[in-house]
Amino acid sequence: MIERNITLPEMILWTGTRVALGAGIGMLISKRLSKDAMKAAGIALTLVGGFTTIPLAIAIMSKKDRTRSEIQSVA
């Protein structure tokens, strides 16, 4: 298994994009809003969540793990 070290801001961004994606999908299958409002909000949130998740996933997957000595030499 490959382990990746990510920072707190990266984790918050990752979580936020997943929440937007999930909320958009939830609105698309919801029956509480009017059909037009539900469709517009659902599509918008799904697209925003999906399109922002892709670059973050690529950035996290291509991130090189740093050794402790590399981290100390930068600080």
C-alpha positions as CSV (number, residue, x, y, z in Angstrom):
1,M,0.0,0.0,0.0
2,I,1.3,3.4,-0.9
3,E,1.1,6.1,1.8
4,R,0.8,9.7,1.0
5,N,1.4,12.6,3.5
6,I,-1.0,15.4,2.9
7,T,-1.4,18.7,4.7
8,L,-4.4,19.9,6.5
9,P,-5.4,22.4,3.8
10,E,-5.2,19.7,1.2
11,M,-7.4,17.5,3.3
12,I,-9.9,20.3,3.7
13,L,-10.0,21.0,0.0
14,W,-10.4,17.3,-0.8
15,T,-13.2,16.9,1.7
16,G,-15.0,20.1,0.5
17,T,-15.0,18.9,-3.1
18,R,-16.4,15.6,-2.1
19,V,-19.1,17.3,-0.1
20,A,-20.1,19.5,-3.1
21,L,-20.2,16.4,-5.3
22,G,-22.3,14.5,-2.8
23,A,-24.7,17.4,-2.3
24,G,-25.1,17.9,-6.0
25,I,-26.0,14.2,-6.5
26,G,-28.3,14.4,-3.5
27,M,-30.1,17.3,-5.0
28,L,-30.4,15.6,-8.3
29,I,-32.3,12.7,-6.7
30,S,-34.2,14.8,-4.2
31,K,-38.0,15.5,-4.4
32,R,-38.2,18.5,-2.1
33,L,-37.2,21.3,-4.5
34,S,-39.0,22.4,-7.6
35,K,-37.8,20.4,-10.6
36,D,-36.0,23.3,-12.2
37,A,-34.3,24.5,-9.0
38,M,-33.3,20.9,-8.1
39,K,-31.9,20.2,-11.5
40,A,-29.9,23.5,-11.7
41,A,-28.4,23.3,-8.2
42,G,-27.7,19.6,-8.5
43,I,-25.9,19.9,-11.8
44,A,-23.9,22.9,-10.6
45,L,-22.8,21.2,-7.4
46,T,-22.0,18.0,-9.2
47,L,-19.9,19.7,-11.8
48,V,-18.0,21.9,-9.3
49,G,-17.4,18.9,-7.1
50,G,-16.3,16.7,-9.9
51,F,-14.1,19.2,-11.7
52,T,-12.3,20.3,-8.6
53,T,-11.7,16.8,-7.3
54,I,-9.8,15.7,-10.4
55,P,-6.9,18.2,-10.2
56,L,-6.7,17.7,-6.4
57,A,-6.5,13.9,-6.9
58,I,-3.8,14.3,-9.5
59,A,-1.8,16.6,-7.2
60,I,-2.1,14.3,-4.3
61,M,-1.3,11.1,-6.3
62,S,1.8,12.7,-7.9
63,K,3.1,14.2,-4.6
64,K,6.5,12.9,-3.7
65,D,7.0,11.7,-0.2
66,R,9.7,13.6,1.6
67,T,12.1,12.1,4.0
68,R,12.6,13.6,7.5
69,S,16.0,15.0,6.5
70,E,14.5,16.8,3.5
71,I,11.8,18.4,5.7
72,Q,14.4,19.5,8.3
73,S,16.7,21.0,5.7
74,V,13.9,23.2,4.3
75,A,12.9,24.5,7.7
